Amino acid sequence: MNSSHSHRSDEVEHLLRNAQLRDALEPLFDESIGCVNAEVMSTSSENEFLESMLEWERAPMLPIGDWFEPRLDIPGPDLLNDEQLHEMLHYTVDRLFEKRIVLDFTEHLSDRQLYCLVYRDILPSFEKLIERRKNYLHWDCANVGDDPDMWLRYYASEEDRRAWAEETGGYPPQCDAPPFPRRLPRAPL
């Protein structure tokens, strides 16, 4: 089979798949489908985008702990001494990373505080379980309760602090080094 015929055959397959995806998404139509510009995207890229939208729409909302087989249950923080807690924290963070969940901005929290956050807030949190997730779910551990002070104090750049002050008319807190430096799995934001 020559290359030109193979290319046309692939394009026909992409167009057929595109029609199937658009039909499946029609009942769910919203403005995000209208954002697809077929003149800029290849049909293959458009199909990938539409497939991710369909997967998002069909994905079940489950507690993060239920994303694992068996379910990721960890002991309550009050049942662990400091050494056990440290080991269980790192085990749990590694397991979360396997599911492409990354904990960002954690160095202002002690191991026990971070473990409590994972135990109390992250594992029971309902999120969409997307099996072929290509990007990461970033959990912002500095923005608990919508209070920007931790992020401003320990993580914001001078430019970020300046922009925040201009936007809010407030004064950012003193800039400090985080008290609990640690190395956790990282992923691009």
C-alpha positions in Angstrom: 0.0 0.0 0.0 1.4 3.4 -0.9 2.0 6.1 1.6 -0.6 8.5 0.0 -3.4 5.8 0.2 -2.5 5.0 3.8 -2.6 8.7 4.8 -6.1 9.1 3.2 -7.3 5.9 4.9 -6.0 7.3 8.3 -7.7 10.6 7.7 -11.0 8.9 6.9 -10.7 6.9 10.1 -10.0 10.1 12.1 -13.1 11.8 10.5 -15.3 8.8 11.3 -14.1 8.8 14.9 -14.6 12.5 15.1 -18.3 12.1 14.0 -18.7 9.4 16.6 -17.2 11.5 19.4 -19.3 14.5 18.4 -22.5 12.4 18.4 -21.6 11.0 21.9 -21.0 14.5 23.2 -24.0 16.1 21.7 -26.3 15.5 24.7 -23.6 17.1 26.9 -23.0 20.0 24.6 -21.6 23.1 26.2 -19.3 26.0 25.3 -16.1 23.9 25.6 -17.0 21.9 22.5 -17.5 25.2 20.6 -13.9 26.1 21.5 -12.6 23.3 19.2 -11.3 25.1 16.2 -11.1 22.5 13.4 -9.2 24.9 11.2 -6.3 25.1 13.7 -6.3 21.5 15.1 -5.6 18.4 13.2 -8.5 15.9 13.2 -6.4 13.6 15.3 -5.7 16.3 17.9 -9.4 17.3 17.9 -10.3 13.7 18.5 -7.9 13.4 21.4 -9.5 16.6 22.9 -13.0 15.3 22.4 -12.1 11.9 23.8 -10.8 13.5 26.9 -14.0 15.6 27.2 -16.1 12.5 26.9 -14.0 10.6 29.4 -14.4 13.5 31.8 -18.1 13.5 31.4 -18.4 9.8 31.9 -15.9 9.5 34.7 -17.3 8.6 38.1 -16.8 10.9 41.1 -15.2 8.8 43.8 -13.3 9.5 47.0 -9.6 9.4 46.1 -9.0 6.5 48.5 -11.4 4.5 46.3 -9.2 5.0 43.2 -7.0 2.2 44.5 -7.4 -1.6 44.5 -7.7 -2.4 47.3 -9.0 0.9 48.7 -6.2 3.1 50.1 -7.0 3.3 53.8 -4.4 4.6 56.2 -4.4 4.4 60.0 -5.5 7.5 61.9 -2.7 9.8 62.8 -3.3 9.3 66.5 -2.5 5.5 66.1 1.0 6.2 64.8 4.2 7.3 66.5 6.4 9.8 64.7 8.5 7.2 62.9 5.6 5.1 61.8 3.7 8.3 60.6 6.8 9.4 58.6 7.0 6.1 56.8 3.2 5.9 56.2 3.2 9.4 54.9 5.9 8.7 52.3 4.3 5.4 51.4 0.9 7.2 50.9 2.5 10.1 48.9 4.1 7.5 46.6 0.8 5.7 46.1 -0.9 9.0 45.3 1.7 9.8 42.7 1.0 6.4 41.1 -2.4 7.8 40.4 -0.9 11.1 39.2 -1.8 13.0 42.3 0.9 15.5 43.5 1.0 17.3 46.7 2.3 20.9 46.2 3.4 23.4 48.7 3.9 21.1 51.7 7.0 22.4 53.4 5.2 24.6 55.9 3.6 21.5 57.3 5.1 19.1 59.7 4.9 15.4 58.8 2.0 15.0 61.2 0.1 18.0 59.8 0.6 16.8 56.2 -0.5 13.3 57.2 -3.6 14.7 58.8 -4.3 16.7 55.7 -4.0 13.5 53.5 -6.1 11.5 56.0 -8.8 14.0 56.6 -9.1 16.0 53.3 -7.4 14.3 50.4 -8.3 10.6 50.6 -12.0 11.2 51.3 -12.2 14.0 48.7 -14.5 13.2 45.8 -12.8 13.7 42.4 -13.3 12.5 38.9 -11.5 9.2 38.3 -10.1 9.5 34.8 -8.3 6.3 33.9 -6.1 7.6 31.0 -5.2 10.8 32.8 -2.2 12.4 31.1 -1.8 15.3 33.4 -1.6 15.5 37.2 -4.1 16.4 39.8 -2.2 19.0 41.9 -3.3 19.3 45.5 -2.4 22.8 46.8 -1.5 22.2 50.5 -0.8 25.9 51.1 -4.3 27.1 50.2 -6.3 25.3 52.8 -9.3 27.4 53.6 -8.6 30.0 50.9 -6.1 31.8 53.1 -3.2 33.0 50.9 -0.9 33.7 53.9 1.0 30.4 53.8 1.6 30.6 50.0 2.6 34.3 50.3 4.9 33.6 53.3 6.7 30.5 52.1 6.2 30.0 48.3 5.4 33.1 46.4 8.0 34.9 44.4 8.7 38.6 44.9 6.8 39.2 41.7 3.8 37.2 43.0 3.9 39.0 46.3 4.0 42.4 44.5 1.1 41.5 42.2 -1.0 40.2 45.2 -0.4 43.5 47.1 -1.4 45.6 44.0 -4.5 43.5 43.4 -5.7 43.4 47.0 -4.3 46.6 48.5 -3.0 44.6 51.3 0.5 43.9 52.7 1.9 40.4 52.2 3.2 38.6 55.3 7.0 38.4 55.9 8.8 36.1 53.5 10.2 33.0 55.4 11.9 29.8 54.5 9.6 26.8 54.9 10.3 25.0 58.2 9.9 21.4 57.0 11.9 21.0 53.7 11.1 17.6 52.1 11.5 15.9 48.8 8.2 14.6 47.4 7.4 13.4 43.9 7.1 16.4 41.6 5.2 16.9 38.4 4.8 19.9 36.1 2.1 22.4 37.0 
